[in-house]
Amino acid sequence: MKKLLLCTDLDRTLIPNGPQPESKSARELFNKFTSQDEVTLVYVTGRDKLLVQQAIKNYKLPVPDFVVADVGSTIFQLLNKKWIHLNKWDAEISEDWNGNSNSDVQNKLRHIKDIRIQEYTKQNKYKLSYYVPLYVDHVNLLKEIHLCLEKSGVKVNLVWSIDSAASIGLLDILPVSANKKHAIEFIMNENNFNLSQTIFAGDSGNDISVMQSPIHSILVANAENSIKQMALEHAEINGETNSLYLAKGNFFGLNGNYSAGILEGIVHFIPGFKSFMLLKNNGVSCE
């Protein structure tokens, strides 16, 4: 088998926690595939370490080699069942904050009334997280925060999302270089993987930065149509349409959702893996 760095988002990409159905046995086949020594598996997620550990247990996911967690603000390497925090990644992204700590950045924003600091457990050295009421104009709010921090030489990546269940906006403030694309490139460089050996899978808008890049990327079939259109448009603008694959289904009878879409995309980019998957599938029904 060819050496492969397989990077995947978790929620609604590998984890089947969206409304669409998961193909029977797709995750089992994914686990068999990623168990090979030639595959280095990376989870790229907004979840923190504890939530990643819970997901691995609850969904019977393979233990990865690396985890890009906390919206890209931390990277862990898993060796002998131990989670090793990569301080070299901290050093790489820290320059964006111009010597400012999490508390320093928080103090610079204390005059902004429409944000409320999240729990201590949701913060880390290079991730500052707030709750924002949904009635707030978040577009102008983000502009205000950018301008405020820019004056202090603090370069930030602002990640906006909505917790629909709690009806609250979520804002993560990170170093500008703390993003999925940069984190994947960091792991590539540190472990001697090139573009032909690297594949990423995702499902949402915060995966677009990777999908519009030269990194081979898979958009699983259960992704929303608006995300598919956005990904295609951005890839076309950057001349990277050949690096983006939209899972369609019908691969081994699978529907292309979640792990089924990841497997389908892997074979699209590296056809040589198909014979291995046929061997591991070995007649197991995936309908």
N, C-alpha and C positions, 0 to 999 in steps of 0.2 A: 504493500500500500504506500501511496505517496504521503509524505509528511503534510499534516493539515493543522492549521490554527483555526478552530471553529469558535466563533464568538456569537453569543445569542442573548437577546433580551429575555426576560423571564415572563412577566405577566402578559397574558394573551398572545405570547409568541411561543414559548416552550410550555408554559403552564396553561392548561385549557380552562381558564376561568373567565372566558368571554361567553356570549350567548350562543355561538355557533358550536355544533357538535364536534367531538374529537373522534377520529377514526380508531376503531378497536385495534389494539396491538401496535399502534404507531409509536407510542412512547417506549414500548418494550424493544422495538427495533432500533429506535434512537439510542437507547441505553446500550444495546449490544454493539452498535457501531462506534459509539464514543468510548467504549471500554478498551479499544485497541491502543497499543502503545504509540502508534503513529499519529494519533489524534490528541492534540492539546486542546482542552475544553475551557472556555472562558464564559462566565456569566457577566453580562453587562446590564446593570439594573439600578433603578432608583431606590431599591430596598437597602436597608442597613444590614449589618452582619447577622443579627439575630433573626430578622425576617427571611433572609436567604437560607439560614440553617433550618428554619421552620418549613420553608417551601421544599427543600431537599427531602425532608422527612415526610411531610404530608403528601407530596405528589410522587414520591419514590423516584426522584431525579438522580442522575449520576453525580457523584462528587466531582466538582471541576478541579482544574489545575490552578486557575486564577479566578478571582471575583473582582470586577470593577463595581464598587458599591456606592451608596450615598450620592447618586446622581453624578458619579465620576470624581467625587472628592477624595475617595480612598481606593486603594488597590491592595488586595490580599493575595498571597500565594499560599496554596495548601500543600504542605509537605508532611508526610507521616501523620495525617489527621490533625495537624496543627495549622492554625491560621496565622500567617506571618504578615504583619503590616509592612508594606514596602515604603520605607522612609525616603527612598530615592524619588518616588513619585511626589511625595509631599514637597521635597526640595524643588522639583521641577515646576510645580504649579504655584509655589509660594511667592515667586518673584512678581506675580501679577498684583499682589496685595501690597507691594512696596513697603514691606516691613510691618504692616498692620496685622494685628491679631483679630480673632473673631470678635472679642469684646470691643476692640477699637472700631471695627466697622459698625458694630451695633450702636456705639455711642454717636457715630456720625449721622445715624438715622433716627436718633431719639426724638427729633422735632416732627417727624412724620406721624400723624395721628391715625391714619387708616390701616396701620399694620400692627399685629400683635404677635409677640415672640412665641414660637412653639415650645413644647416641653424640652427640658434639658437633654433628654435621651435622643432627641431628633437633631441635635446640633453636633458638630465636631470642629476640629481645628480650622478646616477650610470649607465649612458649610454652615451658613446662617439661614435659618428657616423661620418663616412668619406665616400667620393666618391673615387672610384678607377677606372682609365681607364681600359678598357677590354684588352688592349694589355699587361698589366702588368702580370707577373707570380705571381698570387695571392697565390699559395702554398708557394713559397719561401718568399713572403711578410709577410704572417702570421707567418711563422717561425721566421723571423727577429723581428717582433713585440713581439712575445712571449718571445724571448731571451732577448730583450731590457728591457721589463718590469719585467721579472723574476729576473734580477739583482737587482732591487729595491724592491723586495719582494712583487710585485703586481701580484696577481693571477687572470688571466683573462679568460673569455669565449669569443672567437672570432667567430662571426656569419657572414658568407659570403653569399651574395645573389646577384642576377643580376636583375636590372630593365630593362627588355627587350625593353619596349617602349622608354626609354630614352637612351638605349645602354650604360649603365654605371654600374660599379660594386658598391655594397653597403657593407660596413664593419661596424658592430656594435661591440664595445668593452665594455664588461660587467664584473662584478665580476664573478669568475668561478662558484659560487653557484647560480647565477641568471639564472636559466634555468627552462623549463616547469616542469620537473619531481620534482625538489626541491620545486617549487612554489605550485604544487598540494599537495605534502606531507605536506607542511606548512599549507595549508588550511584544510587538513584532520586533522592534529594534533590540530589545534586551534578550530575546530568545532566538534571534537569527531566522526569522520568517520573512519571506518576501511576499509581494502581492499575489503571485500565482498560488501561494500556499495558504492564503488567508481568506476566510469567508465570514460574513456577518449576517445575522437574521434578526428582523424586527417587525413591528406592526404599527407603530404610531408616529406622530409628528416629531417627537424628540429623537427619532432615528434617522431623520432626513439628512442630517449633516454627514452621516456615513454613506447613505444611499446615493448622494450626489457626488461622491468622491470616487477615486479609482479602486477603492476596496470592493471586491466582489460582494454583493449584498442581495439578500433574499427578503422579499416582502411576502409574508405568509398570506394564504388565501382569505383568512378571516379578517384581514385588515379592512377598515372602512374604505368605501370607494373614493371618498374625498382624499384620503391619505395616498391611495394608489395613484390618483391623478396628480397630486402634488409631487410625489416622488418621481414620477415620469417626467413632469415638467422641469423639475430642478436638475435631474440627470441629463436631460436634453440640453438645457442651457449650458451646463458644464461639459458637454460632449462625452458623457459617461454612460450612455444608454446601454452599452455592451456590458457594463459592470453591474447592472441591476436586473434582477429576475423576479417576476411576479408569479408565485405559485398558482397553478391552475387546477390541480387534482388529477386523478386517474393514473397516478404513479403507483404501481403495485396495487391498484384498486383503492388507494387512499384518497381522501377528499381534499388534501392540500392545506387543511387547517392545522395550526400549531406545529407540533413536531413532524407531522406528515409533510408540511410545506418546507420545513428545513431540510429533510432528507431529499425531497424532490429537487430543491435548489442546489444541494451539494452535487448531485449527479449531473445537473445542468452545467455547472462550472467545471467539474472534474468527472467526466464520464467513466473513468476507470474504476470509480467506487461502486458502480452499479453491480458488477459481478460479485463483489463482496456482500452487498446488501441482499442479493438474490440468495447467496449461500446462507446468510444469517436468517433470512426470512423463512427459507426451507419449508414452504407449504403452509406457514401459519396464516390463518384467515385474518385479513385486515379490514374487512368490510364493516 
